[in-house]
Amino acid sequence: MSFSIGIVGLPNVGKSTLFKALTKKQVDASNYPFCTIDPNVGVVAVPDERLKALSKMSKSEKTLGTTIDFVDIAGLVKNAHKGEGLGNQFLANIREVDAIVQVLRHFSDTNVVHVEGRVDPESDKETINLELIFADLATVDKRLDRNKKELHGNKKEAQELQPILEKLKTGLETGQLASAIITDPKEKALIKELSLLTLKPMIYVLNVDEDKVDQETDYLTVSAKIEAELAELPDDEAKAMLKELQLESSGLDKLIKKSYDTLGLITFLTTGPKESRAWTISKGATAPQAAGEIHTDFEKKFVKAEIINWKDLLDAGSEVAAKEKGLIRLEGKEYIMQDGDTAHFKIGG
């Protein structure tokens, strides 16, 4: 399972700087509004010390981690839906992402202008949410027009959809996010095709000054400046810098953990001489569903799974030793996978 995260924010909040640090990919992050028009897309390898340790133990030829696609779009401004700035047409580039990260400026730098002339993260958040709401409202209005025509044809789906669309329109017009308006899973399934922006999970990131990274806040705090410096360093030097700054983890690690938690995702691992690999699955996935991530046929042909926690396997020193100690369990089709499970699936004909 791969997933993607859209990054939005006002111009000059450090959004593209953060993206560059996350992906180690060069983007145009010049100090003036609207420098980013086309979306920047970067694939980020998810750091996983468990995978590295298992790969070393197994002397694996290849080590393959999981990845996240980050999509960075142009900065939004107030009244973008009316054509201000670059408008909001580029929001279409994040309609298919799984979650949205809103980068809010909370750093002080007189050399970096704020498009609104002041640093106020709550106001920035309100502006962004309103623009996302206006974009969704346009989508709902368009679908309502089409649905009214389909109602004349007595289509069952159109009849089911109409009250949901009307409820959405009313809620959006009062400034509510779609996620607050539509909470029933069946209703969500019926409007899935609309790819509404405000129905997606939101992660709020405060881009703060370097000495404010560990401050207590309701939001995830990162310093894009620190992340940019870390991105330029080899792994050992980056770890040393984090230690010197008395930070437990990088902003990237914090954002990835938050993304997994928000989307309800976990990781299981496979390891052997040829390859050690991490796999992303939904929390609550069964063993056959996890096997299906490796190959679609495996879910149907699943027989059983050999399961051991990654740390127990590492402590045992090898799969052979773990089996001798009785640490590897045989699990069937009903087994719910746990984060950090190391699995070997038995598949039938």
CORZI-V182477 format. One record per residue. RES is the residue in one letter. D_CENTER is the distance of its C-alpha to the mean C-alpha in Angstrom with 2 decimals. Layout:
BEGIN
RES_D_CENTER ; RES_D_CENTER
END
This chain:
BEGIN
M_12.04 ; S_9.66 ; F_6.39 ; S_5.33 ; I_4.08 ; G_7.56 ; I_9.52 ; V_12.67 ; G_15.69 ; L_19.44 ; P_21.26 ; N_22.00 ; V_19.53 ; G_18.30 ; K_15.19 ; S_16.37 ; T_17.75 ; L_14.48 ; F_12.95 ; K_16.11 ; A_15.91 ; L_12.43 ; T_13.50 ; K_17.20 ; K_17.81 ; Q_20.53 ; V_19.89 ; D_22.40 ; A_21.81 ; S_25.41 ; N_26.59 ; Y_27.22 ; P_25.43 ; F_24.13 ; C_24.17 ; T_20.97 ; I_21.72 ; D_20.09 ; P_16.35 ; N_15.42 ; V_13.13 ; G_12.45 ; V_11.51 ; V_10.73 ; A_12.43 ; V_11.15 ; P_14.28 ; D_16.11 ; E_19.67 ; R_20.50 ; L_20.16 ; K_22.30 ; A_24.90 ; L_25.21 ; S_25.52 ; K_28.25 ; M_30.02 ; S_30.04 ; K_30.97 ; S_28.46 ; E_29.07 ; K_25.36 ; T_22.18 ; L_18.94 ; G_15.58 ; T_12.25 ; T_10.05 ; I_6.76 ; D_7.84 ; F_7.67 ; V_10.03 ; D_12.39 ; I_15.03 ; A_18.39 ; G_19.02 ; L_19.88 ; V_23.19 ; K_25.19 ; N_26.72 ; A_24.55 ; H_25.20 ; K_28.88 ; G_28.41 ; E_28.19 ; G_26.72 ; L_25.19 ; G_24.72 ; N_21.56 ; Q_21.89 ; F_18.99 ; L_16.59 ; A_17.17 ; N_15.00 ; I_11.78 ; R_13.29 ; E_11.73 ; V_7.97 ; D_6.22 ; A_5.23 ; I_7.12 ; V_7.76 ; Q_11.55 ; V_13.47 ; L_16.86 ; R_19.88 ; H_21.90 ; F_23.64 ; S_27.27 ; D_28.47 ; T_31.43 ; N_30.92 ; V_27.60 ; V_28.44 ; H_26.45 ; V_26.69 ; E_27.91 ; G_30.25 ; R_28.90 ; V_26.06 ; D_24.85 ; P_21.15 ; E_21.88 ; S_23.64 ; D_20.84 ; K_18.42 ; E_21.16 ; T_21.66 ; I_18.08 ; N_17.89 ; L_21.34 ; E_20.56 ; L_17.64 ; I_20.16 ; F_22.86 ; A_20.84 ; D_20.21 ; L_23.87 ; A_25.01 ; T_23.14 ; V_24.69 ; D_28.11 ; K_28.08 ; R_27.27 ; L_29.95 ; D_32.50 ; R_31.84 ; N_31.86 ; K_35.21 ; K_36.73 ; E_35.40 ; L_36.92 ; H_40.31 ; G_39.85 ; N_39.32 ; K_36.03 ; K_34.71 ; E_31.02 ; A_32.02 ; Q_33.87 ; E_30.95 ; L_28.58 ; Q_30.99 ; P_30.82 ; I_27.02 ; L_26.95 ; E_29.70 ; K_27.92 ; L_24.77 ; K_27.03 ; T_28.88 ; G_25.88 ; L_24.13 ; E_27.53 ; T_27.77 ; G_24.50 ; Q_22.37 ; L_18.74 ; A_18.64 ; S_16.67 ; A_19.82 ; I_22.19 ; I_21.06 ; T_20.45 ; D_22.44 ; P_20.58 ; K_23.40 ; E_23.17 ; K_19.43 ; A_20.26 ; L_23.05 ; I_21.02 ; K_18.03 ; E_19.66 ; L_19.48 ; S_15.68 ; L_16.09 ; L_13.77 ; T_14.72 ; L_14.22 ; K_10.41 ; P_8.93 ; M_9.37 ; I_8.60 ; Y_11.81 ; V_12.52 ; L_16.25 ; N_17.47 ; V_20.68 ; D_23.84 ; E_24.03 ; D_26.18 ; K_23.94 ; V_20.78 ; D_21.84 ; Q_23.00 ; E_22.48 ; T_20.33 ; D_18.28 ; Y_15.40 ; L_13.50 ; T_16.06 ; V_15.91 ; S_18.62 ; A_17.63 ; K_21.23 ; I_20.96 ; E_17.78 ; A_19.75 ; E_22.67 ; L_20.86 ; A_19.45 ; E_23.09 ; L_24.36 ; P_24.90 ; D_23.10 ; D_26.23 ; E_26.83 ; A_23.28 ; K_23.78 ; A_27.17 ; M_25.90 ; L_23.42 ; K_26.40 ; E_28.62 ; L_26.31 ; Q_26.17 ; L_22.38 ; E_21.01 ; S_17.83 ; S_16.26 ; G_13.76 ; L_11.42 ; D_12.00 ; K_11.59 ; L_8.22 ; I_7.00 ; K_9.17 ; K_8.08 ; S_4.43 ; Y_6.76 ; D_9.31 ; T_7.91 ; L_7.12 ; G_10.30 ; L_9.80 ; I_12.46 ; T_14.05 ; F_17.60 ; L_19.78 ; T_22.75 ; T_25.34 ; G_28.70 ; P_30.92 ; K_29.40 ; E_25.70 ; S_23.27 ; R_19.78 ; A_16.56 ; W_15.02 ; T_11.89 ; I_13.13 ; S_12.82 ; K_14.67 ; G_18.17 ; A_18.40 ; T_22.00 ; A_23.44 ; P_24.33 ; Q_20.82 ; A_19.58 ; A_22.51 ; G_21.49 ; E_18.33 ; I_20.90 ; H_23.15 ; T_23.38 ; D_27.08 ; F_26.44 ; E_25.32 ; K_28.66 ; K_30.73 ; F_29.32 ; V_32.22 ; K_30.97 ; A_28.61 ; E_29.62 ; I_27.28 ; I_27.38 ; N_25.14 ; W_24.15 ; K_26.16 ; D_29.17 ; L_29.18 ; L_28.98 ; D_31.76 ; A_33.86 ; G_33.68 ; S_33.44 ; E_32.92 ; V_36.73 ; A_37.25 ; A_34.59 ; K_36.44 ; E_39.76 ; K_38.57 ; G_37.35 ; L_33.76 ; I_32.21 ; R_32.01 ; L_32.46 ; E_30.13 ; G_30.49 ; K_28.60 ; E_27.87 ; Y_26.15 ; I_22.73 ; M_20.63 ; Q_19.77 ; D_17.24 ; G_19.25 ; D_21.62 ; T_23.33 ; A_24.57 ; H_27.29 ; F_27.72 ; K_31.20 ; I_31.43 ; G_34.56 ; G_36.30
END
